[in-house]
Amino acid sequence: MTIIIKRMLIFVIGVVVLFPGHSSADNREPIKIGGTVSLSGRYKEPSEMIYLAFQMWQKDINQKGGLLGRPVKLIFFDDRSDPEVAKKKYKDLINKEKVDLVFSPYGTPLTLAASEISERHGLVMLAVAASGEVIWERNYQHVFGVYALANRYFIGQLDLMARKGFRSVALLYDNQSPFNVDVIEGAEKWAKRFRIKVIFKEGFNNPKKELPGLIKEIKGINPKGLVVSCYPPECYLTLKLMEKSNFKPKALGLTIAPIHPEFYVKAGSMAEGVLGPSQWEPDERIPFPGTKQFINNFRTFSGKMPSYHAGSAYAACQLYEKAINKTGSIDNEKIRSYIASLDTVTVIGRFKVDSKGKQVGHNPILIQWQSGKKEIVWPQVMQTSKPVF
């Protein structure tokens, strides 16, 4: 956990109450919004960004007088990156803390688990950091996506490979995660559309045991491109194994890990040239309203550059803020109807969902690490630098 988070959190019997900007003399009943974050476990790195964005929004909104003339109180539990823990904590948020609305946890596996509970109780859940399509294939009425779907993550890399004349790609993924399965199924589909041959496709569930042999096998067939879909710990392990094997394809794409500001330091020399799908980047040239202010405010607040996880969390806060103000209510059915019909632009881009609550308005971009810096390389209209292979 970062120093700034340690300084800013108040822990009360396992629950984290975020409540800056609220005077102890203010006895107005707060609007309570709850959720879980992964302060430990495999999802810790992206979750810390999400958490900081929630903290910043609550501070901002309470300094402006709250919502509907009431302060906002965010209540979070640590789910420890465990779906069963997440389920239990959402039950506690609803039954004990009596929250009015909820945010999702980080990632598809935890969001699948948590949304079972919120849906059962008729609470709206904004999925701030999940893109597995299975979430929206259950006929739920109250779960709304903020991210572009996982099956679109690597359109950019495959498009760039096709333009460069690279005609072979290998696909490697964590097959225990619906998100990572969706990413690879999408990559395979788009590879066919771009006439790129998938010459290797393999999943793993025991990375330390299986990845060394898989990397050796991929090196033996020497594809022009490689797409690896897994969470950050496995991404870093993959890079270490590739470095040890003296192997790196011309177009290497990884999920999640490359978008974090610390990636270049953690990955060392292997970071150079790595591609990664992103929902948004902290570049002031991105033409969405409030982007520049959000970047500056986040840096002032946290001392860090925001990742797209922070941007998405803040965008979700904006959506609840708009829904509550426009409906003049915290009634979940009114808010559900409003969000379901909404077509708007947040700090990370367009928000629009289909009849299932699936995000259809937002599109991913592609970044590449070049000379120690993240650059946007796709789509062309948003490029900050041309791709380098």
N, C-alpha and C positions, 0 to 999 in steps of 0.2 A: 504494500500500500504506500502511496506516495506521501511525503511529508505534509503537503498541503491538505490532503484528505484527512490525515490524522489530526491536524489542527482544527479542522472545520466540523467534524462529525461529533454528534452527541449520542452515545450508546446508552440505551435504557432497556435492560433485560432482553438483549438480543435484537431490539428494534432500533433502527436509525431514524431519528426524527429531524428532518431538515426544516428549520423554521426561522431563518434570518429575516430581519426587517420587521419583526412582530414584537411590539411592546408587551411587557408582562401586564401592563395596566389595561390593555385592549381586551375586553371581555366579549367581543363579538364572536359568535360561533364560527369557527373556521370552515372553509371548504377543504375537505380532506381527500387527497389523491394518493393512492398507494401503489406499491410494486415491490419487486425484488431486484437486487443487483448482485453480481458475482464478485464479491470482495476477496474471494479465494477460488482456487481451482483453475481449470483450463480456460475459462472465459474472463479471467481477471483483467487482462490488458485492455480489451475493448470496453469492458464494463466500467473501468475507472473513468474513461472519457465520457461515457454516458452519464455517470454519476455527477461529474463536475458540471455538465450542462444543465442537469436538473437543479443543482444547487444555485447556479447562476440565474436561471429563470425565476426560481422562487424569490430570490433576493430582489430581482428586478420588479417582479409583479407586486410584491408587497410594498416596495418603495413607492409604487404608483397608486397604492391604495387597495390592492387586492382585486378581487372579482366580485361583482354585484355588491360592492360595499363591504365585503368580508375578506379577512386575510386568508391566504392559502397556506395549508399545512401539508407538506409532503412527508409520507411515512414509508420507509423502506426497510426490508429485511435482507440479510445476506443469505442467498440461496445456495452458496458454496458450489455453484455450477452443477447442481444435482437436481434432476427433474422431480424426484419425490420430495425433496426439501422444498422446492418451489411450490408444489401443490399444497403442502401443509401451511406454508407461509401465506399463500393467497386465501386460504380458509380463515386464517387468523386475521388477515387484513379486513376481510368482509364481515366475519362474525364477531370479532372482538374489537377491532379498531373502528369498525363502522365507516369505512371509507366510502366516498361518494362516487369516485371513478378510479380506474386503474390504468397504469402503463404496463406493457409486457416486460418480461425479463429479457436478457440478451439471448439471441440465438433461437433457431427453430425448435430444437428438442425441448428447451425450457418453456418456450411459448406454447407449444402443443400441450404441455402438461398444465400450465397455469390457466390457459384459456378454457380448459374443461371446467374449472371452478368458476371463473368469471361469467361464462355463458350460462351456467346452471342458475346463477343468481341474477341474470339479466343485466349485468354491468357492461358498459362499453369498455373495450380494451383497444388502445392504440398500440399496434405492434411496432415499437420504435426501432427494433433491431433484429428482424426476422424476415426471411424471404423464401422459405421452403413452401412450395405450392400446396402441399398436403394440409397446411393450416386452413386453407380456404376451400377445401373439398369435403367439408363435414356438415354443410348446411347450417353453419352458425350464422347468427344475425347481428352480432355485436362486436366482431373482431375486424379491425381495419388495418391494412398494411400501409406503411410509409415508404418502405424500400421498393425499388424495382425487383422483380422476381429473380430468383437464383438462376433460372435457365437462360437468362440473358446476359450473365456476367461476362462471358468471354467472347461476345460478338466482336468487340474491338480488336482483340488479339488475333482472332482468326481472319478478320477482314484485312488487317495489316500484313499477316503472313501471306495471304493470297496475292495481295498487291506486290509483295516482294518476290513472289514465285516459289515460296516454300510449300511443298506439296505433301508433307508427312507430319503427323502429330501423334504424340503419346499422351494418354490420359491416366492419371494416378489419383486415387481418392480414398478418403475415410468412408468406408461403406456402412458405418454404424450411424451416420448422421443423415437424416432426410435432406437437409440443406446441401450437403456435399454431393449426395446422389443426384439431386436436381441440377446442381452446377454442371456435373459431368454429362448428364443426359442432354442438357442444353448445348454444351460444347460439342458433343458428338453430332447433334442435329445441325448446328451451324457449320461445322467442318464439312459436312456433306454438301450443304448449300454453296459453300465456297470452293467445292471440289478439292478438298484437302483430305487425304487418306488417313484414317485412324489406324495406325499400324500396331498399337498396343493400348489395351484398356484393362486396368486391374484395380480392384479395391483392396483395402487392408483394414484389419481391426486390432492388430497388435503391432503398432508402429516400430517399436524397438526390435522386435523379433523379425518382422517381415520386410521393413523398408530397406535394409542393407542388400538383400537379395534382389528386390525389385529394382533398385537403382542400378545394380550391376547388369540386370537383364536389359533395362532400357538403354544403358550405355552400349551394350552389344549390338542393338539394332540402330542406334544413332539417328533418332528422328530430328528433323529440322526444328520442331517445336515440342514443348512439353507443357501441359496444364496440370497443376497439382492443386487439388481442392481438399483442404483440411484446416484445422484450427492452428493458431500461431505456434504452439509448442511443437507440433508435428512438422510445420513449415520450416522452422529453424533446424530441426533434426534432419530433414531432407537436404537442406543446403549444406550442412556439415558433412553428410555422407557423400554428396556430390563433390564437395571440395576434396575430400579424402580420396575419391576415385578419379580426380582430375577430369571431371566431366561436367559440361554445361552446354545445353543446346543453344542454338542461335536465338530462339524466341522462348523464354522461360516465364511462365505466368503462375503466380501463387495467389490464393485467396487470403484476404484479411490482413495477414502480417505486413505486406509491403506498404499499406496505407498509413501505418503508424509512424509518427515522426522519429521514433527511436530505431526504426528498422535498419537504417544504414550502419548504425553503431553496433547493433546486436548481430547483424549478419556479416559484418566485415566486408572483405573484398568481394564476396559472393553476391552482395547486394547490387553491385553495378550492373545495369541493364535489365534488372528484374522488372517484369510487368505485373500490374495488379489492378483488378476491377475496383472501382470506387463509386459510391453513390453521390459523392460531392467532394470538392477539395477546397482548402482554405486559400484560395487565390482571389485577390480583389478584382481580377478581370472577369470572374464569373458573373454573368449579368442578372443575378437574382436580387430582388429587393431586400435590403437589410444585410446582405452578405458581408460587406466591408465593415459595418458596425459590429456585427456578430463576431467576426474575426478579432477585431481590436478589443472588444469587451471581454472576450474569452481569454485572450492573452493577458490582459490586465488582471482579470479575476483569478486565473489559475497559474500564470507564468508559463503556459504551454501553448503551442499551436494546436488548434482543434483538428481531430480526425473527422471522417464522415459520420462516425458513431456519435460524436458530440453534436454535429450538425443535425443529424436525424432526431436525436433526443430533444434538442431545442425546437426543431420544427414541430414535433408532436405536442410540445407545450404550447406553441403558437396556435395549433389547431384546437386544442381544448379551450384556450383563451378566447378564440374567435367564436367557437360554438356556444360557450357559456354566455358571452356578452350578447351574441345575436339572438339566442333563444330566451335570454333573461332567466335562465333556469339551470339547475343541475339535475333535472329529471333525465334519467338515462334514455328513455324512449324518445324524448325530444332531441337530445343530443345525437342519438343514433340516426334519426331521420335527417338531421341537419348535415352530419358528416357524410352520410351515404349519398347525398345529392350535391356535395361540395365540389367545385372545380376552382382551385386557387393556386397561388404560388407562395411557397415558404422560402426560408433562407437556403434550402437545398434544391429548390426547383418546384416543378408542378406536382400538385396533389390531386388525384382523381381516382376513384375506385369503381369497380364494376359491381354488379348486383350481388356478388358473393363477398364483397369487401376487399377483393384483391386489387393491389395497386396497378393501374394501367396508364397513369399519366407521367410517371417518372421514369427516366432512362439512365442506365449506368454510363460511366465514362471509364477511360483506361489511363492509368498513370505508369510512368517508367522512371526508375532511379537513374539519373545521369549526373556524374561527377559530384556525388554526395547530395543531390537535390532531387526532390520529386517534381516531375514535369507531366503535364497532361498531354498525351500523344494521340488521343482519340476521344470524340470525333474531331474531324479536321477543323470545324468551326470554333472549337474551344481549345485548340492546341496552344500550349505555351512553348512547345519545342517539337521538332520532328523526331519520330522514333529512330533509335539507333540499334542496329543488329550487328 
